[in-house]
Amino acid sequence: MEQGLLALLKQHEEAARRRLEELRAGLAVLNERIAAAEGELSDLVVTQATLARVLCERDADEPGFEQVSVRDADPDDLPGFLPPVVCIATG
């Protein structure tokens, strides 16, 4: 009976170890996906800030538009999102 219990415990231990390895492998895949998504988001934030700067500079050179200041494009200094670019015609 003791041998049977030890064998059963060993089986459960091996099953738990396999499950743990499966979960760790899944976590590694998720971490890679998260890192890729963070990189893409950072690129988009920089692109949005750059586009906002270019559009406002262009509009500032045209009569009837007031230049709007643009925030630093460093994603670490930005809030969760950038507001849309608005250049107002002073007519």
Backbone atoms as SQL, in Angstrom:
CREATE TABLE atoms (id INTEGER PRIMARY KEY, chain TEXT, resi INTEGER, resn TEXT, atom TEXT, x REAL, y REAL, z REAL);
INSERT INTO atoms VALUES
  (1, 'A', 1, 'MET', 'N', 0.823, -1.189, 0.000),
  (2, 'A', 1, 'MET', 'CA', 0.000, 0.000, 0.000),
  (3, 'A', 1, 'MET', 'C', 0.876, 1.265, 0.000),
  (4, 'A', 2, 'GLU', 'N', 1.938, 1.286, 0.785),
  (5, 'A', 2, 'GLU', 'CA', 2.829, 2.437, 0.814),
  (6, 'A', 2, 'GLU', 'C', 3.442, 2.684, -0.553),
  (7, 'A', 3, 'GLN', 'N', 3.812, 1.597, -1.230),
  (8, 'A', 3, 'GLN', 'CA', 4.390, 1.726, -2.567),
  (9, 'A', 3, 'GLN', 'C', 3.382, 2.349, -3.524),
  (10, 'A', 4, 'GLY', 'N', 2.122, 1.936, -3.401),
  (11, 'A', 4, 'GLY', 'CA', 1.071, 2.481, -4.254),
  (12, 'A', 4, 'GLY', 'C', 0.865, 3.971, -4.020),
  (13, 'A', 5, 'LEU', 'N', 0.877, 4.377, -2.753),
  (14, 'A', 5, 'LEU', 'CA', 0.731, 5.794, -2.419),
  (15, 'A', 5, 'LEU', 'C', 1.912, 6.605, -2.934),
  (16, 'A', 6, 'LEU', 'N', 3.108, 6.087, -2.753),
  (17, 'A', 6, 'LEU', 'CA', 4.294, 6.788, -3.241),
  (18, 'A', 6, 'LEU', 'C', 4.266, 6.921, -4.762),
  (19, 'A', 7, 'ALA', 'N', 3.854, 5.875, -5.444),
  (20, 'A', 7, 'ALA', 'CA', 3.773, 5.917, -6.907),
  (21, 'A', 7, 'ALA', 'C', 2.721, 6.932, -7.352),
  (22, 'A', 8, 'LEU', 'N', 1.587, 6.950, -6.661),
  (23, 'A', 8, 'LEU', 'CA', 0.522, 7.895, -6.990),
  (24, 'A', 8, 'LEU', 'C', 0.984, 9.340, -6.761),
  (25, 'A', 9, 'LEU', 'N', 1.649, 9.576, -5.646),
  (26, 'A', 9, 'LEU', 'CA', 2.178, 10.909, -5.371),
  (27, 'A', 9, 'LEU', 'C', 3.208, 11.319, -6.421),
  (28, 'A', 10, 'LYS', 'N', 4.042, 10.384, -6.838),
  (29, 'A', 10, 'LYS', 'CA', 5.047, 10.672, -7.857),
  (30, 'A', 10, 'LYS', 'C', 4.372, 11.040, -9.181),
  (31, 'A', 11, 'GLN', 'N', 3.300, 10.340, -9.532),
  (32, 'A', 11, 'GLN', 'CA', 2.554, 10.655, -10.759),
  (33, 'A', 11, 'GLN', 'C', 1.966, 12.062, -10.689),
  (34, 'A', 12, 'HIS', 'N', 1.381, 12.396, -9.557),
  (35, 'A', 12, 'HIS', 'CA', 0.796, 13.730, -9.391),
  (36, 'A', 12, 'HIS', 'C', 1.877, 14.812, -9.440),
  (37, 'A', 13, 'GLU', 'N', 3.025, 14.508, -8.841),
  (38, 'A', 13, 'GLU', 'CA', 4.130, 15.464, -8.871),
  (39, 'A', 13, 'GLU', 'C', 4.596, 15.697, -10.305),
  (40, 'A', 14, 'GLU', 'N', 4.762, 14.643, -11.065),
  (41, 'A', 14, 'GLU', 'CA', 5.192, 14.777, -12.462),
  (42, 'A', 14, 'GLU', 'C', 4.155, 15.535, -13.287),
  (43, 'A', 15, 'ALA', 'N', 2.879, 15.258, -13.057),
  (44, 'A', 15, 'ALA', 'CA', 1.817, 15.971, -13.775),
  (45, 'A', 15, 'ALA', 'C', 1.847, 17.458, -13.421),
  (46, 'A', 16, 'ALA', 'N', 2.066, 17.768, -12.155),
  (47, 'A', 16, 'ALA', 'CA', 2.130, 19.167, -11.720),
  (48, 'A', 16, 'ALA', 'C', 3.347, 19.859, -12.338),
  (49, 'A', 17, 'ARG', 'N', 4.476, 19.162, -12.418),
  (50, 'A', 17, 'ARG', 'CA', 5.675, 19.742, -13.033),
  (51, 'A', 17, 'ARG', 'C', 5.459, 20.007, -14.525),
  (52, 'A', 18, 'ARG', 'N', 4.801, 19.067, -15.226),
  (53, 'A', 18, 'ARG', 'CA', 4.508, 19.275, -16.652),
  (54, 'A', 18, 'ARG', 'C', 3.592, 20.474, -16.844),
  (55, 'A', 19, 'ARG', 'N', 2.575, 20.576, -16.009),
  (56, 'A', 19, 'ARG', 'CA', 1.633, 21.699, -16.108),
  (57, 'A', 19, 'ARG', 'C', 2.351, 23.024, -15.841),
  (58, 'A', 20, 'LEU', 'N', 3.237, 23.033, -14.863),
  (59, 'A', 20, 'LEU', 'CA', 4.001, 24.234, -14.554),
  (60, 'A', 20, 'LEU', 'C', 4.865, 24.643, -15.746),
  (61, 'A', 21, 'GLU', 'N', 5.509, 23.697, -16.385),
  (62, 'A', 21, 'GLU', 'CA', 6.324, 24.003, -17.564),
  (63, 'A', 21, 'GLU', 'C', 5.458, 24.521, -18.710),
  (64, 'A', 22, 'GLU', 'N', 4.278, 23.946, -18.899),
  (65, 'A', 22, 'GLU', 'CA', 3.357, 24.431, -19.934),
  (66, 'A', 22, 'GLU', 'C', 2.949, 25.876, -19.655),
  (67, 'A', 23, 'LEU', 'N', 2.641, 26.167, -18.400),
  (68, 'A', 23, 'LEU', 'CA', 2.252, 27.527, -18.031),
  (69, 'A', 23, 'LEU', 'C', 3.404, 28.507, -18.221),
  (70, 'A', 24, 'ARG', 'N', 4.608, 28.097, -17.861),
  (71, 'A', 24, 'ARG', 'CA', 5.771, 28.970, -18.058),
  (72, 'A', 24, 'ARG', 'C', 6.015, 29.239, -19.537),
  (73, 'A', 25, 'ALA', 'N', 5.844, 28.209, -20.360),
  (74, 'A', 25, 'ALA', 'CA', 6.020, 28.398, -21.805),
  (75, 'A', 25, 'ALA', 'C', 4.960, 29.362, -22.336),
  (76, 'A', 26, 'GLY', 'N', 3.722, 29.202, -21.869),
  (77, 'A', 26, 'GLY', 'CA', 2.651, 30.113, -22.280),
  (78, 'A', 26, 'GLY', 'C', 2.923, 31.535, -21.826),
  (79, 'A', 27, 'LEU', 'N', 3.461, 31.686, -20.631),
  (80, 'A', 27, 'LEU', 'CA', 3.797, 33.010, -20.110),
  (81, 'A', 27, 'LEU', 'C', 4.893, 33.661, -20.950),
  (82, 'A', 28, 'ALA', 'N', 5.862, 32.873, -21.370),
  (83, 'A', 28, 'ALA', 'CA', 6.936, 33.416, -22.213),
  (84, 'A', 28, 'ALA', 'C', 6.372, 33.938, -23.530),
  (85, 'A', 29, 'VAL', 'N', 5.434, 33.195, -24.110),
  (86, 'A', 29, 'VAL', 'CA', 4.803, 33.634, -25.361),
  (87, 'A', 29, 'VAL', 'C', 4.027, 34.925, -25.128),
  (88, 'A', 30, 'LEU', 'N', 3.274, 34.988, -24.041),
  (89, 'A', 30, 'LEU', 'CA', 2.514, 36.206, -23.729),
  (90, 'A', 30, 'LEU', 'C', 3.441, 37.395, -23.488),
  (91, 'A', 31, 'ASN', 'N', 4.542, 37.175, -22.801),
  (92, 'A', 31, 'ASN', 'CA', 5.493, 38.268, -22.569),
  (93, 'A', 31, 'ASN', 'C', 6.069, 38.788, -23.876),
  (94, 'A', 32, 'GLU', 'N', 6.344, 37.898, -24.820),
  (95, 'A', 32, 'GLU', 'CA', 6.833, 38.325, -26.131),
  (96, 'A', 32, 'GLU', 'C', 5.776, 39.151, -26.857),
  (97, 'A', 33, 'ARG', 'N', 4.526, 38.709, -26.787),
  (98, 'A', 33, 'ARG', 'CA', 3.441, 39.447, -27.441),
  (99, 'A', 33, 'ARG', 'C', 3.244, 40.815, -26.795),
  (100, 'A', 34, 'ILE', 'N', 3.336, 40.870, -25.469),
  (101, 'A', 34, 'ILE', 'CA', 3.198, 42.147, -24.765),
  (102, 'A', 34, 'ILE', 'C', 4.323, 43.096, -25.169),
  (103, 'A', 35, 'ALA', 'N', 5.544, 42.593, -25.225),
  (104, 'A', 35, 'ALA', 'CA', 6.683, 43.435, -25.613),
  (105, 'A', 35, 'ALA', 'C', 6.508, 43.961, -27.034),
  (106, 'A', 36, 'ALA', 'N', 6.029, 43.114, -27.935),
  (107, 'A', 36, 'ALA', 'CA', 5.807, 43.552, -29.316),
  (108, 'A', 36, 'ALA', 'C', 4.718, 44.623, -29.371),
  (109, 'A', 37, 'ALA', 'N', 3.641, 44.431, -28.617),
  (110, 'A', 37, 'ALA', 'CA', 2.552, 45.412, -28.601),
  (111, 'A', 37, 'ALA', 'C', 3.019, 46.736, -27.993),
  (112, 'A', 38, 'GLU', 'N', 3.837, 46.677, -26.946),
  (113, 'A', 38, 'GLU', 'CA', 4.371, 47.906, -26.348),
  (114, 'A', 38, 'GLU', 'C', 5.261, 48.652, -27.335),
  (115, 'A', 39, 'GLY', 'N', 6.062, 47.911, -28.092),
  (116, 'A', 39, 'GLY', 'CA', 6.910, 48.538, -29.105),
  (117, 'A', 39, 'GLY', 'C', 6.092, 49.202, -30.191),
  (118, 'A', 40, 'GLU', 'N', 5.038, 48.518, -30.625),
  (119, 'A', 40, 'GLU', 'CA', 4.159, 49.083, -31.653),
  (120, 'A', 40, 'GLU', 'C', 3.469, 50.341, -31.135),
  (121, 'A', 41, 'LEU', 'N', 2.989, 50.297, -29.903),
  (122, 'A', 41, 'LEU', 'CA', 2.331, 51.464, -29.315),
  (123, 'A', 41, 'LEU', 'C', 3.296, 52.640, -29.209),
  (124, 'A', 42, 'SER', 'N', 4.509, 52.371, -28.789),
  (125, 'A', 42, 'SER', 'CA', 5.512, 53.431, -28.689),
  (126, 'A', 42, 'SER', 'C', 5.770, 54.065, -30.051),
  (127, 'A', 43, 'ASP', 'N', 5.892, 53.234, -31.081),
  (128, 'A', 43, 'ASP', 'CA', 6.097, 53.755, -32.438),
  (129, 'A', 43, 'ASP', 'C', 4.926, 54.623, -32.874),
  (130, 'A', 44, 'LEU', 'N', 3.708, 54.188, -32.548),
  (131, 'A', 44, 'LEU', 'CA', 2.522, 54.952, -32.937),
  (132, 'A', 44, 'LEU', 'C', 2.453, 56.289, -32.205),
  (133, 'A', 45, 'VAL', 'N', 2.823, 56.307, -30.933),
  (134, 'A', 45, 'VAL', 'CA', 2.810, 57.556, -30.167),
  (135, 'A', 45, 'VAL', 'C', 3.813, 58.543, -30.755),
  (136, 'A', 46, 'VAL', 'N', 5.006, 58.060, -31.072),
  (137, 'A', 46, 'VAL', 'CA', 6.020, 58.933, -31.665),
  (138, 'A', 46, 'VAL', 'C', 5.554, 59.422, -33.027),
  (139, 'A', 47, 'THR', 'N', 4.959, 58.527, -33.822),
  (140, 'A', 47, 'THR', 'CA', 4.453, 58.911, -35.144),
  (141, 'A', 47, 'THR', 'C', 3.356, 59.963, -35.015),
  (142, 'A', 48, 'GLN', 'N', 2.451, 59.778, -34.062),
  (143, 'A', 48, 'GLN', 'CA', 1.363, 60.732, -33.868),
  (144, 'A', 48, 'GLN', 'C', 1.912, 62.094, -33.456),
  (145, 'A', 49, 'ALA', 'N', 2.867, 62.100, -32.536),
  (146, 'A', 49, 'ALA', 'CA', 3.445, 63.371, -32.096),
  (147, 'A', 49, 'ALA', 'C', 4.195, 64.054, -33.238),
  (148, 'A', 50, 'THR', 'N', 4.910, 63.272, -34.023),
  (149, 'A', 50, 'THR', 'CA', 5.641, 63.838, -35.164),
  (150, 'A', 50, 'THR', 'C', 4.676, 64.410, -36.187),
  (151, 'A', 51, 'LEU', 'N', 3.616, 63.676, -36.483),
  (152, 'A', 51, 'LEU', 'CA', 2.614, 64.155, -37.436),
  (153, 'A', 51, 'LEU', 'C', 1.962, 65.433, -36.921),
  (154, 'A', 52, 'ALA', 'N', 1.641, 65.469, -35.647),
  (155, 'A', 52, 'ALA', 'CA', 1.034, 66.672, -35.067),
  (156, 'A', 52, 'ALA', 'C', 1.967, 67.861, -35.220),
  (157, 'A', 53, 'ARG', 'N', 3.248, 67.650, -34.950),
  (158, 'A', 53, 'ARG', 'CA', 4.228, 68.729, -35.069),
  (159, 'A', 53, 'ARG', 'C', 4.322, 69.211, -36.515),
  (160, 'A', 54, 'VAL', 'N', 4.411, 68.284, -37.454),
  (161, 'A', 54, 'VAL', 'CA', 4.534, 68.650, -38.871),
  (162, 'A', 54, 'VAL', 'C', 3.298, 69.405, -39.342),
  (163, 'A', 55, 'LEU', 'N', 2.112, 68.916, -38.981),
  (164, 'A', 55, 'LEU', 'CA', 0.879, 69.581, -39.414),
  (165, 'A', 55, 'LEU', 'C', 0.770, 70.983, -38.822),
  (166, 'A', 56, 'CYS', 'N', 1.108, 71.125, -37.570),
  (167, 'A', 56, 'CYS', 'CA', 1.015, 72.449, -36.952),
  (168, 'A', 56, 'CYS', 'C', 2.054, 73.407, -37.513),
  (169, 'A', 57, 'GLU', 'N', 3.248, 72.900, -37.783),
  (170, 'A', 57, 'GLU', 'CA', 4.261, 73.764, -38.399),
  (171, 'A', 57, 'GLU', 'C', 3.823, 74.189, -39.792),
  (172, 'A', 58, 'ARG', 'N', 3.251, 73.260, -40.531),
  (173, 'A', 58, 'ARG', 'CA', 2.763, 73.593, -41.869),
  (174, 'A', 58, 'ARG', 'C', 1.653, 74.632, -41.784),
  (175, 'A', 59, 'ASP', 'N', 0.706, 74.407, -40.879),
  (176, 'A', 59, 'ASP', 'CA', -0.420, 75.320, -40.748),
  (177, 'A', 59, 'ASP', 'C', 0.007, 76.678, -40.204),
  (178, 'A', 60, 'ALA', 'N', 1.069, 76.710, -39.398),
  (179, 'A', 60, 'ALA', 'CA', 1.555, 77.978, -38.859),
  (180, 'A', 60, 'ALA', 'C', 2.146, 78.841, -39.963),
  (181, 'A', 61, 'ASP', 'N', 2.667, 78.203, -40.993),
  (182, 'A', 61, 'ASP', 'CA', 3.243, 78.947, -42.115),
  (183, 'A', 61, 'ASP', 'C', 2.178, 79.498, -43.052),
  (184, 'A', 62, 'GLU', 'N', 0.957, 78.963, -42.937),
  (185, 'A', 62, 'GLU', 'CA', -0.134, 79.434, -43.790),
  (186, 'A', 62, 'GLU', 'C', -0.887, 80.542, -43.064),
  (187, 'A', 63, 'PRO', 'N', -1.316, 81.581, -43.789),
  (188, 'A', 63, 'PRO', 'CA', -2.099, 82.637, -43.136),
  (189, 'A', 63, 'PRO', 'C', -3.439, 82.077, -42.640),
  (190, 'A', 64, 'GLY', 'N', -3.903, 82.617, -41.544),
  (191, 'A', 64, 'GLY', 'CA', -5.203, 82.199, -41.023),
  (192, 'A', 64, 'GLY', 'C', -5.120, 81.050, -40.034),
  (193, 'A', 65, 'PHE', 'N', -3.916, 80.601, -39.706),
  (194, 'A', 65, 'PHE', 'CA', -3.778, 79.511, -38.743),
  (195, 'A', 65, 'PHE', 'C', -2.861, 79.939, -37.611),
  (196, 'A', 66, 'GLU', 'N', -3.198, 79.481, -36.429),
  (197, 'A', 66, 'GLU', 'CA', -2.388, 79.765, -35.250),
  (198, 'A', 66, 'GLU', 'C', -1.619, 78.507, -34.879),
  (199, 'A', 67, 'GLN', 'N', -0.346, 78.658, -34.558),
  (200, 'A', 67, 'GLN', 'CA', 0.460, 77.490, -34.224),
  (201, 'A', 67, 'GLN', 'C', 0.044, 76.948, -32.862),
  (202, 'A', 68, 'VAL', 'N', -0.059, 75.633, -32.781),
  (203, 'A', 68, 'VAL', 'CA', -0.399, 74.949, -31.542),
  (204, 'A', 68, 'VAL', 'C', 0.845, 74.223, -31.071),
  (205, 'A', 69, 'SER', 'N', 1.208, 74.391, -29.797),
  (206, 'A', 69, 'SER', 'CA', 2.417, 73.722, -29.310),
  (207, 'A', 69, 'SER', 'C', 2.204, 72.213, -29.297),
  (208, 'A', 70, 'VAL', 'N', 3.290, 71.502, -29.526),
  (209, 'A', 70, 'VAL', 'CA', 3.248, 70.038, -29.583),
  (210, 'A', 70, 'VAL', 'C', 4.077, 69.503, -28.428),
  (211, 'A', 71, 'ARG', 'N', 3.576, 68.463, -27.789),
  (212, 'A', 71, 'ARG', 'CA', 4.284, 67.872, -26.657),
  (213, 'A', 71, 'ARG', 'C', 5.509, 67.092, -27.120),
  (214, 'A', 72, 'ASP', 'N', 6.395, 66.843, -26.195),
  (215, 'A', 72, 'ASP', 'CA', 7.570, 66.015, -26.455),
  (216, 'A', 72, 'ASP', 'C', 7.103, 64.625, -26.873),
  (217, 'A', 73, 'ALA', 'N', 7.763, 64.034, -27.853),
  (218, 'A', 73, 'ALA', 'CA', 7.341, 62.741, -28.391),
  (219, 'A', 73, 'ALA', 'C', 7.827, 61.560, -27.560),
  (220, 'A', 74, 'ASP', 'N', 8.489, 61.803, -26.436),
  (221, 'A', 74, 'ASP', 'CA', 8.959, 60.706, -25.601),
  (222, 'A', 74, 'ASP', 'C', 7.756, 60.015, -24.967),
  (223, 'A', 75, 'PRO', 'N', 7.501, 58.727, -25.305),
  (224, 'A', 75, 'PRO', 'CA', 6.309, 58.033, -24.802),
  (225, 'A', 75, 'PRO', 'C', 6.256, 57.950, -23.282),
  (226, 'A', 76, 'ASP', 'N', 7.404, 57.982, -22.606),
  (227, 'A', 76, 'ASP', 'CA', 7.397, 57.907, -21.149),
  (228, 'A', 76, 'ASP', 'C', 6.847, 59.174, -20.509),
  (229, 'A', 77, 'ASP', 'N', 6.891, 60.283, -21.225),
  (230, 'A', 77, 'ASP', 'CA', 6.418, 61.560, -20.692),
  (231, 'A', 77, 'ASP', 'C', 4.980, 61.864, -21.075),
  (232, 'A', 78, 'LEU', 'N', 4.380, 61.014, -21.897),
  (233, 'A', 78, 'LEU', 'CA', 3.039, 61.294, -22.402),
  (234, 'A', 78, 'LEU', 'C', 1.976, 60.628, -21.548),
  (235, 'A', 79, 'PRO', 'N', 0.773, 61.185, -21.530),
  (236, 'A', 79, 'PRO', 'CA', -0.330, 60.497, -20.874),
  (237, 'A', 79, 'PRO', 'C', -0.723, 59.284, -21.713),
  (238, 'A', 80, 'GLY', 'N', -1.795, 58.626, -21.347),
  (239, 'A', 80, 'GLY', 'CA', -2.225, 57.422, -22.047),
  (240, 'A', 80, 'GLY', 'C', -2.459, 57.617, -23.528),
  (241, 'A', 81, 'PHE', 'N', -2.840, 58.804, -23.943),
  (242, 'A', 81, 'PHE', 'CA', -3.073, 59.070, -25.366),
  (243, 'A', 81, 'PHE', 'C', -2.812, 60.541, -25.634),
  (244, 'A', 82, 'LEU', 'N', -2.639, 60.848, -26.887),
  (245, 'A', 82, 'LEU', 'CA', -2.481, 62.249, -27.275),
  (246, 'A', 82, 'LEU', 'C', -3.816, 62.781, -27.768),
  (247, 'A', 83, 'PRO', 'N', -4.142, 64.002, -27.435),
  (248, 'A', 83, 'PRO', 'CA', -5.382, 64.572, -27.968),
  (249, 'A', 83, 'PRO', 'C', -5.225, 64.801, -29.461),
  (250, 'A', 84, 'PRO', 'N', -6.330, 64.871, -30.186),
  (251, 'A', 84, 'PRO', 'CA', -6.226, 65.125, -31.624),
  (252, 'A', 84, 'PRO', 'C', -5.632, 66.507, -31.881),
  (253, 'A', 85, 'VAL', 'N', -5.004, 66.630, -33.021),
  (254, 'A', 85, 'VAL', 'CA', -4.396, 67.901, -33.406),
  (255, 'A', 85, 'VAL', 'C', -5.491, 68.845, -33.862),
  (256, 'A', 86, 'VAL', 'N', -5.498, 70.050, -33.300),
  (257, 'A', 86, 'VAL', 'CA', -6.486, 71.043, -33.695),
  (258, 'A', 86, 'VAL', 'C', -5.760, 72.343, -33.987),
  (259, 'A', 87, 'CYS', 'N', -5.899, 72.819, -35.189),
  (260, 'A', 87, 'CYS', 'CA', -5.373, 74.126, -35.564),
  (261, 'A', 87, 'CYS', 'C', -6.573, 74.982, -35.935),
  (262, 'A', 88, 'ILE', 'N', -6.731, 76.106, -35.262),
  (263, 'A', 88, 'ILE', 'CA', -7.933, 76.917, -35.414),
  (264, 'A', 88, 'ILE', 'C', -7.677, 78.068, -36.377),
  (265, 'A', 89, 'ALA', 'N', -8.585, 78.218, -37.330),
  (266, 'A', 89, 'ALA', 'CA', -8.509, 79.350, -38.260),
  (267, 'A', 89, 'ALA', 'C', -8.972, 80.600, -37.524),
  (268, 'A', 90, 'THR', 'N', -8.192, 81.664, -37.623),
  (269, 'A', 90, 'THR', 'CA', -8.555, 82.899, -36.931),
  (270, 'A', 90, 'THR', 'C', -9.312, 83.855, -37.840),
  (271, 'A', 91, 'GLY', 'N', -9.487, 83.465, -39.103),
  (272, 'A', 91, 'GLY', 'CA', -10.296, 84.106, -40.090),
  (273, 'A', 91, 'GLY', 'C', -10.203, 85.528, -40.253);
